[in-house]
């Protein structure tokens, strides 16, 4: 059995945060959609790019929009690598510049669509690659971490928040950079999905996003839901895999 556990060190910094957790099995990462399904996913992504504009105020700097500002503020509460930003900022930056997020693969397109529509960061990991339970908490510093696309280790700083397991870091700076060891590939079938919310006024949006993502992954790539829950300080852990 594997659990997801948000450590006390996380809640000390973010007592009002919420983590939407979805775990699925039997995912077909290399799914070949029918022409009709492919069209539906393409339309979903197109509409999400348009919907993302509702989270951006015209004439206001990207960093001052609430969906981004709350994460800029959050990243100031723990040590981070210089230049690290929440993943949702990168997506909204593209939209703000008139560069819609394009198609990559069905599961990526679906995840990006939900992230854009609700302006919430979403991360996906290969759950079978976890060494024991997955945690979110403060690092001692120096834990093993090899970023995707790099040949050099890039360990976290002391006090940095990260997703981690018994073998090292899974994602640095909370939701900034994923590691190679647990990255999703075409052969991945069991996945851990996290979407984070630091704005207490957006908990309903988080729940809606979690439900919609689960339904879309079931519909288009054969995913079967194992667990789906919003993790909070009152309920800081969840069984994610039997």
Backbone as CSV, one residue per row, in Angstrom:
resi,resn,N_x,N_y,N_z,CA_x,CA_y,CA_z,C_x,C_y,C_z
1,UNK,0.833,-1.196,0.000,0.000,0.000,0.000,0.868,1.245,0.000
2,UNK,0.386,2.263,-0.667,1.086,3.543,-0.680,0.127,4.650,-0.269
3,UNK,0.674,5.600,0.475,-0.114,6.747,0.907,0.486,8.041,0.374
4,UNK,-0.350,9.068,0.299,0.137,10.429,0.154,-0.041,11.101,1.502
5,UNK,1.039,11.731,1.977,1.019,12.374,3.295,1.575,13.785,3.179
6,UNK,0.771,14.761,3.530,1.259,16.137,3.621,1.756,16.340,5.050
7,UNK,3.052,16.582,5.192,3.701,16.631,6.495,3.292,17.863,7.309
8,UNK,3.467,17.793,8.643,3.220,18.973,9.478,4.016,20.198,9.028
9,UNK,5.232,19.981,8.508,6.051,21.113,8.059,5.398,21.872,6.913
10,UNK,4.561,21.183,6.140,3.827,21.854,5.067,2.694,22.684,5.647
11,UNK,1.921,22.089,6.547,0.758,22.784,7.096,1.151,23.962,7.973
12,UNK,2.341,23.908,8.552,2.815,25.050,9.339,2.938,26.299,8.466
13,UNK,3.323,26.103,7.206,3.456,27.222,6.276,2.138,27.568,5.594
14,UNK,1.341,26.543,5.307,0.122,26.761,4.530,-1.075,26.063,5.190
15,UNK,-1.519,26.577,6.330,-2.620,25.920,7.053,-3.938,25.903,6.297
16,UNK,-4.127,26.828,5.352,-5.398,26.911,4.625,-5.311,26.341,3.215
17,UNK,-4.184,25.726,2.886,-4.022,25.165,1.545,-4.861,23.891,1.395
18,UNK,-5.045,23.484,0.151,-5.746,22.236,-0.148,-5.073,21.584,-1.348
19,UNK,-4.926,20.271,-1.288,-4.305,19.503,-2.366,-5.343,18.538,-2.926
20,UNK,-5.725,18.765,-4.175,-6.626,17.826,-4.826,-5.820,16.650,-5.343
21,UNK,-6.106,15.463,-4.855,-5.343,14.269,-5.236,-6.238,13.307,-6.012
22,UNK,-5.722,12.873,-7.141,-6.399,11.878,-7.971,-5.389,10.810,-8.333
23,UNK,-5.716,9.556,-8.051,-4.848,8.464,-8.499,-5.663,7.536,-9.391
24,UNK,-5.019,7.099,-10.474,-5.714,6.288,-11.473,-4.831,5.129,-11.917
25,UNK,-5.456,4.095,-12.447,-4.745,2.944,-13.006,-5.286,2.664,-14.397
26,UNK,-4.607,1.775,-15.106,-5.010,1.349,-16.454,-5.047,2.498,-17.452
27,UNK,-4.221,3.507,-17.227,-4.149,4.635,-18.153,-3.443,4.192,-19.434
28,UNK,-3.969,4.620,-20.572,-3.323,4.349,-21.856,-2.665,5.639,-22.330
29,UNK,-1.391,5.818,-21.951,-0.682,7.049,-22.300,-0.449,7.174,-23.808
30,UNK,-0.442,6.053,-24.491,-0.221,6.078,-25.939,-1.540,5.916,-26.699
31,UNK,-2.631,6.316,-26.070,-3.957,6.125,-26.659,-4.065,6.770,-28.035
32,UNK,-4.630,6.009,-28.972,-4.919,6.526,-30.305,-6.425,6.822,-30.354
33,UNK,-6.776,8.084,-30.248,-8.182,8.453,-30.212,-8.813,8.352,-31.593
34,UNK,-10.110,8.083,-31.598,-10.844,8.118,-32.859,-10.873,9.563,-33.353
35,UNK,-11.127,9.773,-34.639,-11.203,11.146,-35.149,-12.181,12.018,-34.358
36,UNK,-13.317,11.436,-33.976,-14.299,12.204,-33.205,-13.749,12.569,-31.824
37,UNK,-13.121,11.597,-31.169,-12.562,11.863,-29.848,-11.419,12.878,-29.923
38,UNK,-10.581,12.729,-30.929,-9.475,13.667,-31.098,-10.001,15.086,-31.289
39,UNK,-11.081,15.196,-32.037,-11.690,16.500,-32.241,-12.254,17.075,-30.959
40,UNK,-12.834,16.198,-30.139,-13.399,16.649,-28.864,-12.309,17.152,-27.920
41,UNK,-11.193,16.439,-27.863,-10.092,16.866,-26.995,-9.470,18.161,-27.508
42,UNK,-9.356,18.279,-28.823,-8.820,19.512,-29.406,-9.724,20.697,-29.079
43,UNK,-11.027,20.479,-29.142,-11.974,21.542,-28.820,-11.912,21.894,-27.335
44,UNK,-11.738,20.874,-26.521,-11.605,21.081,-25.068,-10.418,21.989,-24.766
45,UNK,-9.292,21.728,-25.414,-8.098,22.529,-25.185,-8.291,23.945,-25.725
46,UNK,-8.939,24.061,-26.880,-9.197,25.381,-27.465,-10.060,26.215,-26.526
47,UNK,-11.116,25.618,-26.007,-12.011,26.342,-25.104,-11.307,26.700,-23.801
48,UNK,-10.416,25.834,-23.332,-9.689,26.106,-22.096,-8.726,27.272,-22.260
49,UNK,-8.070,27.346,-23.422,-7.197,28.491,-23.690,-7.988,29.792,-23.626
50,UNK,-9.204,29.764,-24.178,-10.053,30.957,-24.138,-10.518,31.248,-22.710
51,UNK,-10.878,30.195,-21.978,-11.359,30.377,-20.608,-10.275,30.936,-19.696
52,UNK,-9.016,30.611,-19.993,-7.910,31.083,-19.161,-7.837,32.601,-19.138
53,UNK,-8.313,33.233,-20.196,-8.280,34.696,-20.258,-9.141,35.323,-19.171
54,UNK,-10.128,34.575,-18.675,-10.992,35.111,-17.618,-10.242,35.272,-16.301
55,UNK,-9.083,34.630,-16.194,-8.270,34.747,-14.983,-7.228,35.860,-15.105
56,UNK,-7.234,36.554,-16.236,-6.241,37.597,-16.487,-6.940,38.929,-16.729
57,UNK,-6.559,39.931,-15.981,-7.143,41.260,-16.136,-6.373,42.049,-17.183
58,UNK,-7.091,42.631,-18.116,-6.457,43.391,-19.180,-5.703,44.597,-18.615
59,UNK,-4.487,44.765,-19.090,-3.681,45.900,-18.659,-2.980,45.715,-17.336
60,UNK,-3.130,44.539,-16.746,-2.498,44.244,-15.456,-1.339,43.284,-15.681
61,UNK,-0.204,43.547,-15.047,0.955,42.663,-15.185,0.586,41.245,-14.772
62,UNK,1.151,40.261,-15.462,0.828,38.863,-15.182,0.961,38.548,-13.701
63,UNK,2.046,38.997,-13.082,2.310,38.670,-11.677,1.307,39.281,-10.718
64,UNK,0.523,40.262,-11.191,-0.448,40.928,-10.337,-1.847,40.320,-10.444
65,UNK,-2.043,39.439,-11.405,-3.319,38.742,-11.487,-3.424,37.737,-10.343
66,UNK,-4.590,37.631,-9.765,-4.741,36.856,-8.530,-4.270,35.406,-8.670
67,UNK,-4.589,34.782,-9.810,-4.227,33.375,-9.991,-2.723,33.162,-9.936
68,UNK,-1.953,34.187,-10.311,-0.496,34.116,-10.277,0.045,34.717,-8.987
69,UNK,-0.540,35.815,-8.555,-0.048,36.530,-7.371,-0.070,35.660,-6.119
70,UNK,-1.113,34.828,-5.972,-1.182,33.988,-4.776,-0.017,33.005,-4.729
71,UNK,0.448,32.566,-5.923,1.574,31.637,-5.960,2.909,32.354,-5.805
72,UNK,3.018,33.570,-6.322,4.225,34.356,-6.082,4.415,34.557,-4.578
73,UNK,3.312,34.870,-3.908,3.358,35.065,-2.456,3.700,33.761,-1.743
74,UNK,3.108,32.655,-2.205,3.366,31.354,-1.570,4.838,30.977,-1.675
75,UNK,5.445,31.239,-2.827,6.836,30.865,-3.040,7.799,31.699,-2.195
76,UNK,7.322,32.788,-1.638,8.164,33.603,-0.765,8.214,33.059,0.658
77,UNK,7.394,32.055,0.933,7.316,31.523,2.293,8.283,30.372,2.554
78,UNK,9.005,29.924,1.519,9.992,28.859,1.715,11.136,29.073,0.728
79,UNK,12.313,28.532,1.013,13.456,28.701,0.100,13.178,28.035,-1.240
80,UNK,13.517,28.732,-2.317,13.340,28.181,-3.650,14.592,28.435,-4.477
81,UNK,14.703,27.718,-5.573,15.773,28.002,-6.517,15.440,29.297,-7.244
82,UNK,16.437,30.105,-7.507,16.224,31.383,-8.176,15.485,31.165,-9.497
83,UNK,14.432,31.941,-9.694,13.660,31.852,-10.924,12.550,30.824,-10.910
84,UNK,12.433,30.034,-9.845,11.384,29.020,-9.781,10.017,29.680,-9.704
85,UNK,9.087,29.148,-10.464,7.726,29.667,-10.489,6.748,28.499,-10.510
86,UNK,5.577,28.724,-9.967,4.521,27.723,-10.018,4.180,27.411,-11.473
87,UNK,3.865,26.160,-11.766,3.634,25.732,-13.145,2.476,26.463,-13.820
88,UNK,1.469,26.897,-13.070,0.335,27.571,-13.694,0.765,28.910,-14.287
89,UNK,1.794,29.527,-13.725,2.246,30.815,-14.244,2.755,30.675,-15.684
90,UNK,3.463,29.594,-15.959,3.993,29.392,-17.311,2.867,29.241,-18.334
91,UNK,1.802,28.514,-17.965,0.679,28.338,-18.881,-0.046,29.663,-19.117
92,UNK,-0.321,30.384,-18.045,-1.037,31.653,-18.187,-0.189,32.701,-18.906
93,UNK,1.122,32.606,-18.757,1.996,33.545,-19.460,1.858,33.377,-20.963
94,UNK,1.795,32.143,-21.424,1.638,31.889,-22.855,0.317,32.471,-23.355
95,UNK,-0.745,32.216,-22.613,-2.052,32.709,-23.020,-2.061,34.235,-23.051
96,UNK,-1.435,34.850,-22.053,-1.419,36.310,-21.974,-0.674,36.938,-23.146
97,UNK,0.242,36.176,-23.739,1.029,36.673,-24.873,0.400,36.298,-26.223
98,UNK,-0.805,35.741,-26.167,-1.478,35.349,-27.394,-0.915,34.103,-28.027
99,UNK,-0.327,33.225,-27.203,0.260,31.987,-27.686,-0.457,30.799,-27.024
100,UNK,-1.586,30.372,-27.540,-2.358,29.300,-26.924,-1.524,28.038,-26.714
101,UNK,-1.809,27.330,-25.644,-1.136,26.065,-25.360,-1.598,25.042,-26.392
102,UNK,-0.657,24.436,-27.102,-0.982,23.523,-28.184,-1.098,22.074,-27.759
103,UNK,-1.459,21.227,-28.714,-1.654,19.806,-28.456,-0.316,19.076,-28.374
104,UNK,-0.244,18.121,-27.426,0.951,17.293,-27.243,0.578,15.811,-27.328
105,UNK,-0.295,15.392,-26.452,-0.800,14.017,-26.399,-2.108,14.076,-25.613
106,UNK,-3.008,13.091,-25.800,-4.320,13.177,-25.155,-4.288,13.463,-23.648
107,UNK,-3.489,12.713,-22.896,-3.495,12.930,-21.443,-2.924,14.300,-21.083
108,UNK,-1.894,14.725,-21.787,-1.305,16.045,-21.520,-2.284,17.143,-21.902
109,UNK,-2.949,16.982,-23.031,-3.909,17.987,-23.483,-5.057,18.127,-22.487
110,UNK,-5.549,16.997,-21.994,-6.652,17.016,-21.031,-6.220,17.705,-19.738
111,UNK,-5.031,17.350,-19.251,-4.536,17.954,-18.015,-4.306,19.448,-18.184
112,UNK,-3.704,19.833,-19.297,-3.477,21.260,-19.556,-4.792,22.019,-19.677
113,UNK,-5.780,21.384,-20.277,-7.077,22.034,-20.429,-7.708,22.342,-19.074
114,UNK,-7.657,21.385,-18.172,-8.225,21.610,-16.837,-7.416,22.656,-16.072
115,UNK,-6.103,22.590,-16.198,-5.254,23.564,-15.527,-5.556,24.979,-16.016
116,UNK,-5.701,25.146,-17.329,-6.007,26.453,-17.909,-7.401,26.928,-17.524
117,UNK,-8.374,26.049,-17.629,-9.761,26.426,-17.353,-9.941,26.932,-15.933
118,UNK,-9.283,26.249,-14.989,-9.476,26.599,-13.580,-8.313,27.404,-12.994
119,UNK,-7.275,27.636,-13.792,-6.089,28.370,-13.328,-5.522,27.760,-12.054
120,UNK,-5.341,26.439,-12.094,-4.763,25.692,-10.974,-3.591,24.855,-11.493
121,UNK,-2.509,24.798,-10.735,-1.382,23.961,-11.155,-1.705,22.483,-11.005
122,UNK,-1.264,21.679,-11.970,-1.495,20.237,-11.926,-0.196,19.525,-12.260
123,UNK,0.149,18.541,-11.458,1.319,17.721,-11.705,0.926,16.260,-11.783
124,UNK,1.600,15.502,-12.641,1.289,14.084,-12.828,2.574,13.270,-12.714
125,UNK,2.537,12.196,-11.934,3.708,11.358,-11.707,3.375,9.883,-11.936
126,UNK,4.413,9.108,-12.257,4.301,7.662,-12.384,4.261,7.060,-10.986
127,UNK,3.090,6.661,-10.550,2.912,6.202,-9.178,3.665,4.903,-8.896
128,UNK,3.813,4.055,-9.900,4.533,2.797,-9.696,6.016,3.022,-9.403
129,UNK,6.517,4.219,-9.741,7.933,4.522,-9.508,8.193,5.074,-8.111
130,UNK,7.146,5.317,-7.328,7.353,5.816,-5.971,7.996,4.744,-5.113
131,UNK,8.923,5.158,-4.285,9.551,4.269,-3.307,8.853,4.496,-1.972
132,UNK,7.846,3.689,-1.709,7.068,3.856,-0.482,6.063,4.987,-0.612
133,UNK,5.739,5.602,0.508,4.752,6.674,0.523,5.296,7.939,-0.128
134,UNK,4.382,8.735,-0.667,4.734,10.044,-1.211,4.389,11.101,-0.173
135,UNK,5.333,12.007,0.068,5.135,13.081,1.048,5.233,14.442,0.373
136,UNK,4.676,15.440,1.027,4.901,16.837,0.679,5.326,17.536,1.958
137,UNK,6.544,18.072,1.945,7.025,18.715,3.160,8.358,19.390,2.955
138,UNK,8.919,19.906,4.040,10.178,20.638,3.984,11.362,19.681,3.912
139,UNK,12.331,20.009,3.087,13.510,19.188,2.881,14.645,19.581,3.835
140,UNK,15.476,18.584,4.143,16.685,18.864,4.922,17.715,19.565,4.044
141,UNK,17.629,19.286,2.739,18.585,19.833,1.774,19.547,18.751,1.324
142,UNK,19.831,18.707,0.024,20.783,17.737,-0.502,20.193,16.412,-0.911
143,UNK,18.876,16.227,-0.793,18.255,14.974,-1.207,18.438,14.743,-2.705
144,UNK,18.434,13.484,-3.099,18.652,13.125,-4.505,17.542,13.673,-5.390
145,UNK,17.934,14.311,-6.498,16.956,14.806,-7.462,17.625,15.053,-8.800
146,UNK,17.143,14.355,-9.825,17.617,14.541,-11.196,16.450,15.079,-12.014
147,UNK,16.499,16.355,-12.415,15.375,16.960,-13.128,15.167,16.341,-14.505
148,UNK,13.942,16.390,-14.981,13.650,15.979,-16.352,14.462,16.854,-17.300
149,UNK,15.106,16.195,-18.274,15.865,16.927,-19.276,17.258,17.330,-18.863
150,UNK,17.718,16.831,-17.703,19.049,17.199,-17.225,19.876,15.945,-16.943
151,UNK,21.191,16.084,-17.028,22.093,14.980,-16.699,22.808,15.235,-15.378
152,UNK,22.471,16.335,-14.725,23.132,16.709,-13.482,22.131,16.776,-12.336
153,UNK,22.551,16.289,-11.178,21.721,16.340,-9.984,21.473,17.792,-9.573
154,UNK,20.294,18.052,-9.064,19.934,19.408,-8.636,19.140,19.301,-7.334
155,UNK,19.834,19.032,-6.231,19.153,18.784,-4.964,18.465,20.021,-4.410
156,UNK,17.441,19.817,-3.576,16.716,20.943,-2.998,17.527,21.665,-1.926
157,UNK,17.106,22.880,-1.621,17.729,23.664,-0.568,17.124,23.283,0.782
158,UNK,17.833,23.491,1.877,17.247,23.244,3.206,15.994,24.089,3.407
159,UNK,14.924,23.450,3.846,13.682,24.151,4.085,12.777,24.273,2.877
160,UNK,13.270,23.874,1.714,12.452,23.940,0.494,11.324,22.915,0.570
161,UNK,10.147,23.298,0.129,9.046,22.347,0.048,9.192,21.503,-1.204
162,UNK,8.881,20.218,-1.076,8.975,19.324,-2.229,8.118,18.094,-1.990
163,UNK,7.703,17.477,-3.092,7.143,16.132,-3.031,8.330,15.181,-2.996
164,UNK,8.281,14.186,-2.112,9.414,13.276,-1.978,8.954,11.910,-1.500
165,UNK,9.821,10.913,-1.734,9.579,9.574,-1.206,10.867,9.068,-0.586
166,UNK,10.961,7.767,-0.314,12.129,7.229,0.371,13.396,7.313,-0.467
167,UNK,13.269,7.462,-1.776,14.435,7.499,-2.661,14.911,8.915,-2.971
168,UNK,14.129,9.911,-2.610,14.546,11.281,-2.894,13.387,12.159,-3.305
169,UNK,13.711,13.247,-3.972,12.708,14.233,-4.359,11.993,13.816,-5.649
170,UNK,10.699,14.032,-5.677,9.874,13.752,-6.850,9.616,15.033,-7.641
171,UNK,9.344,16.122,-6.927,9.111,17.415,-7.581,9.651,18.528,-6.692
172,UNK,10.546,19.346,-7.219,11.185,20.416,-6.458,10.304,21.661,-6.355
173,UNK,10.612,22.457,-5.332,9.920,23.746,-5.130,8.403,23.557,-5.220
174,UNK,7.927,22.561,-4.481,6.508,22.216,-4.407,6.005,21.752,-5.760
175,UNK,5.726,22.665,-6.688,5.124,22.258,-7.968,5.832,22.905,-9.154
176,UNK,7.166,23.003,-9.044,7.932,23.664,-10.100,8.564,22.697,-11.098
177,UNK,9.402,21.771,-10.637,10.192,20.955,-11.556,10.125,19.479,-11.173
178,UNK,9.687,18.638,-12.127,9.588,17.195,-11.894,10.923,16.507,-12.131
179,UNK,11.065,15.316,-11.529,12.280,14.526,-11.686,12.108,13.399,-12.688
180,UNK,13.238,12.911,-13.185,13.211,11.850,-14.187,12.701,10.521,-13.633
181,UNK,13.028,10.243,-12.384,12.733,8.922,-11.817,11.243,8.603,-11.840
182,UNK,10.397,9.592,-11.659,8.955,9.339,-11.581,8.183,9.988,-12.725
183,UNK,8.884,10.357,-13.791,8.187,11.003,-14.904,7.286,10.025,-15.633
184,UNK,6.214,10.545,-16.204,5.264,9.740,-16.952,5.803,9.489,-18.362
185,UNK,5.714,8.245,-18.812,6.114,7.863,-20.162,4.955,7.122,-20.830
186,UNK,5.154,6.711,-22.074,4.094,5.993,-22.789,3.739,4.667,-22.126
187,UNK,4.651,4.114,-21.333,4.391,2.824,-20.684,3.772,2.974,-19.289
188,UNK,3.616,4.199,-18.817,3.039,4.428,-17.495,1.549,4.088,-17.510
189,UNK,1.108,3.347,-16.492,-0.312,2.990,-16.416,-0.968,3.426,-15.107
190,UNK,-0.165,3.665,-14.080,-0.689,4.101,-12.778,-0.139,5.491,-12.474
191,UNK,-1.031,6.449,-12.235,-0.590,7.829,-12.110,-1.134,8.519,-10.866
192,UNK,-0.289,9.362,-10.315,-0.645,10.233,-9.193,-0.777,11.644,-9.743
193,UNK,-1.922,12.252,-9.515,-2.178,13.615,-9.990,-2.429,14.509,-8.785
194,UNK,-1.742,15.648,-8.760,-1.950,16.619,-7.686,-2.280,17.967,-8.290
195,UNK,-3.313,18.599,-7.773,-3.597,19.988,-8.130,-3.721,20.769,-6.822
196,UNK,-2.986,21.870,-6.768,-2.846,22.588,-5.504,-3.597,23.912,-5.512
197,UNK,-4.102,24.269,-4.347,-4.834,25.516,-4.178,-4.367,26.201,-2.898
198,UNK,-3.941,27.465,-3.021,-3.537,28.240,-1.846,-4.488,29.399,-1.592
199,UNK,-5.560,29.445,-2.360,-6.569,30.497,-2.225,-7.828,29.875,-1.623
200,UNK,-8.114,30.126,-0.334,-9.266,29.495,0.323,-10.597,29.774,-0.365
201,UNK,-10.670,30.856,-1.134,-11.918,31.195,-1.804,-12.149,30.356,-3.064
202,UNK,-11.165,29.512,-3.421,-11.284,28.750,-4.664,-11.394,27.236,-4.429
203,UNK,-11.818,26.848,-3.246,-11.927,25.420,-2.939,-12.994,24.744,-3.798
204,UNK,-14.076,25.453,-4.085,-15.107,24.866,-4.947,-14.560,24.634,-6.351
205,UNK,-13.737,25.557,-6.834,-13.121,25.385,-8.152,-12.181,24.187,-8.153
206,UNK,-11.450,23.995,-7.065,-10.550,22.849,-6.946,-11.333,21.545,-7.023
207,UNK,-12.423,21.458,-6.300,-13.230,20.236,-6.317,-13.818,19.984,-7.698
208,UNK,-14.284,21.031,-8.345,-14.857,20.885,-9.681,-13.795,20.435,-10.682
209,UNK,-12.599,21.003,-10.574,-11.502,20.634,-11.470,-11.111,19.172,-11.274
210,UNK,-11.070,18.735,-10.031,-10.703,17.350,-9.727,-11.723,16.385,-10.317
211,UNK,-12.991,16.694,-10.154,-14.052,15.833,-10.686,-14.008,15.794,-12.213
212,UNK,-13.818,16.945,-12.826,-13.823,16.999,-14.294,-12.621,16.273,-14.881
213,UNK,-11.464,16.427,-14.254,-10.280,15.733,-14.754,-10.457,14.225,-14.666
214,UNK,-10.983,13.742,-13.564,-11.201,12.302,-13.411,-12.133,11.776,-14.501
215,UNK,-13.217,12.508,-14.759,-14.188,12.076,-15.765,-13.575,12.053,-17.156
216,UNK,-12.768,13.049,-17.487,-12.162,13.120,-18.816,-11.117,12.027,-19.026
217,UNK,-10.326,11.738,-18.005,-9.327,10.677,-18.124,-9.993,9.313,-18.265
218,UNK,-11.108,9.115,-17.584,-11.869,7.874,-17.744,-12.419,7.767,-19.163
219,UNK,-12.953,8.860,-19.676,-13.627,8.844,-20.973,-12.660,8.624,-22.137
220,UNK,-11.502,9.273,-22.072,-10.636,9.280,-23.255,-9.432,8.340,-23.192
221,UNK,-8.911,8.049,-22.028,-7.709,7.204,-21.978,-7.864,5.987,-21.073
222,UNK,-9.109,5.638,-20.774,-9.375,4.391,-20.067,-8.994,4.349,-18.603
223,UNK,-8.720,5.497,-18.002,-8.291,5.516,-16.608,-9.389,5.021,-15.672
224,UNK,-8.965,4.294,-14.649,-9.886,3.858,-13.598,-9.447,4.520,-12.291
225,UNK,-10.362,5.226,-11.674,-10.038,5.989,-10.471,-9.802,5.062,-9.280
226,UNK,-8.663,5.259,-8.621,-8.359,4.539,-7.384,-8.765,5.390,-6.191
227,UNK,-8.347,6.651,-6.208,-8.643,7.570,-5.104,-8.851,8.964,-5.661
228,UNK,-9.745,9.715,-5.021,-10.017,11.099,-5.412,-10.467,11.847,-4.169
229,UNK,-9.653,12.791,-3.742,-9.964,13.476,-2.482,-9.207,14.797,-2.397
230,UNK,-9.806,15.770,-1.727,-9.116,17.017,-1.413,-8.480,16.862,-0.040
231,UNK,-7.161,16.922,-0.015,-6.405,16.767,1.225,-6.241,18.133,1.886
232,UNK,-6.562,18.213,3.169,-6.461,19.446,3.936,-5.755,19.176,5.257
233,UNK,-5.529,20.223,6.024,-4.888,20.047,7.320,-5.690,19.178,8.261
234,UNK,-6.997,19.156,8.074,-7.849,18.323,8.910,-7.814,16.859,8.501
235,UNK,-7.402,16.605,7.258,-7.295,15.236,6.735,-6.068,15.177,5.855
236,UNK,-4.867,15.081,6.464,-3.611,15.298,5.731,-3.023,14.101,5.000
237,UNK,-3.714,12.967,4.996,-3.156,11.827,4.268,-4.255,11.018,3.601
238,UNK,-3.828,10.226,2.618,-4.772,9.494,1.778,-4.124,8.240,1.237
239,UNK,-4.830,7.126,1.266,-4.365,5.900,0.636,-4.491,6.075,-0.875
240,UNK,-3.388,5.957,-1.601,-3.417,6.224,-3.031,-3.255,4.983,-3.894
241,UNK,-2.758,3.895,-3.308,-2.577,2.669,-4.091,-2.556,1.470,-3.155
242,UNK,-3.351,0.453,-3.478,-3.394,-0.753,-2.652,-2.107,-1.543,-2.799
